[in-house]
Amino acid sequence: MIRNLLLVLMVLACNLAFSQIKTATLTIEITGLKNSKGNVLIQLADEFEKTIGQQKAKVIDRYCVFQFKNLPFGKYAARVFHDENSNNELDTNLFGIPSEGYGFSNNAKAMFGPPPFKDRLFEINGDKKITIKMN
């Protein structure tokens, strides 16, 4: 009987622990698109630079929006690019400079490559909406 009681208490403790994980919805609005061609691709990473989500959406009226639901509270970073020709790649010119629009969370600026990951991190501790302006 004591063993059964301990088992029940362990199950209740586990349920309580897992029910304490708080989650939120992240909405990311993409602005500054130069045209309505193709798609926008987005990648969301956690604070350890592990990709936790990727999405693709059509551009409508030079605007695009994404949602990531049930994200545990924590720090995240996003990067995005406007795939105008729908080849699923960020096209570059002869010198490696992107010829399609791109952007990062916190509107972090790229200088000779992507901005440092720490500059792109933002915190989620409840539902959140951010805007990324394309370069």
C-alpha positions in Angstrom: 0.0 0.0 0.0 2.8 2.4 0.8 4.4 1.6 -2.6 1.1 2.4 -4.3 0.9 5.7 -2.4 4.4 6.6 -3.4 3.7 5.8 -7.0 0.6 8.1 -7.0 2.6 10.9 -5.4 5.3 10.5 -8.0 2.8 10.7 -10.8 1.2 13.8 -9.3 4.6 15.5 -8.8 5.5 14.8 -12.5 2.2 16.2 -13.7 2.7 19.3 -11.6 6.2 19.8 -12.8 5.2 19.5 -16.5 2.2 21.7 -16.1 4.5 24.5 -14.8 6.2 24.9 -18.2 4.9 28.2 -19.6 4.5 28.7 -23.3 3.6 31.6 -25.6 2.8 32.5 -29.1 5.3 34.5 -31.1 4.1 36.5 -34.1 6.7 37.9 -36.5 5.7 40.6 -38.9 7.9 41.1 -42.0 8.0 44.6 -43.5 10.0 46.5 -46.0 9.7 43.9 -48.8 10.6 45.5 -52.1 7.9 43.5 -54.1 5.3 40.8 -53.8 7.2 38.1 -55.7 7.9 34.6 -54.3 8.1 33.6 -50.7 9.6 34.6 -47.4 11.5 32.0 -45.5 12.1 32.2 -41.7 14.2 30.3 -39.3 13.8 30.5 -35.5 16.6 29.3 -33.2 16.8 29.0 -29.4 19.5 30.6 -27.3 21.8 27.7 -28.0 21.6 28.4 -31.7 19.5 25.2 -32.3 16.9 25.6 -35.0 13.5 25.0 -33.5 11.3 26.0 -36.4 11.2 27.0 -40.0 8.4 28.3 -42.1 7.7 29.6 -45.6 4.9 32.0 -46.6 3.8 33.8 -49.7 4.3 37.5 -49.9 1.0 39.4 -50.2 1.0 43.2 -50.8 4.7 43.4 -49.8 3.9 42.0 -46.4 4.2 38.7 -44.6 3.5 37.3 -41.1 4.5 34.2 -39.2 3.4 32.6 -36.0 5.2 30.1 -33.8 2.9 28.6 -31.1 3.6 26.9 -27.8 7.1 28.2 -27.5 8.6 27.7 -24.0 9.5 31.0 -22.3 13.2 31.8 -23.1 15.5 33.5 -25.5 15.2 33.2 -29.3 16.6 34.6 -32.5 15.1 34.8 -36.0 16.5 35.2 -39.5 14.5 35.7 -42.6 15.0 36.2 -46.4 12.8 37.1 -49.3 13.1 34.3 -51.9 11.9 36.3 -54.8 12.5 33.5 -57.4 11.3 30.7 -55.2 14.5 28.6 -55.4 14.7 28.2 -51.6 18.1 29.9 -51.5 19.3 33.4 -50.6 20.8 34.5 -53.9 24.0 36.5 -53.9 26.0 38.5 -56.4 29.5 37.8 -57.6 31.0 39.2 -54.4 28.7 37.2 -52.1 26.5 40.1 -51.2 22.8 39.1 -51.0 20.7 40.1 -54.0 17.5 39.3 -52.2 16.1 40.9 -49.1 17.1 39.5 -45.7 16.6 40.5 -42.0 17.2 39.5 -38.4 15.4 39.8 -35.1 16.0 43.0 -33.3 16.7 44.4 -36.8 20.3 43.5 -36.1 22.6 44.9 -38.9 24.8 42.7 -41.0 28.4 43.8 -41.6 30.5 41.5 -43.8 28.3 38.6 -42.8 25.4 38.0 -40.4 25.3 39.9 -37.2 26.5 38.2 -34.0 24.0 35.7 -32.7 23.8 37.6 -29.3 22.6 40.7 -31.2 19.6 38.8 -32.6 18.4 37.3 -29.3 15.2 38.5 -27.7 13.2 37.1 -24.8 9.8 35.6 -24.6 7.9 35.6 -21.3 4.4 35.8 -22.7 2.8 36.2 -26.1 4.9 38.5 -28.2 4.9 40.3 -31.5 8.0 41.5 -33.2 8.7 43.2 -36.6 11.6 42.5 -38.8 12.3 45.1 -41.5 14.0 43.7 -44.6 17.4 45.0 -45.8 
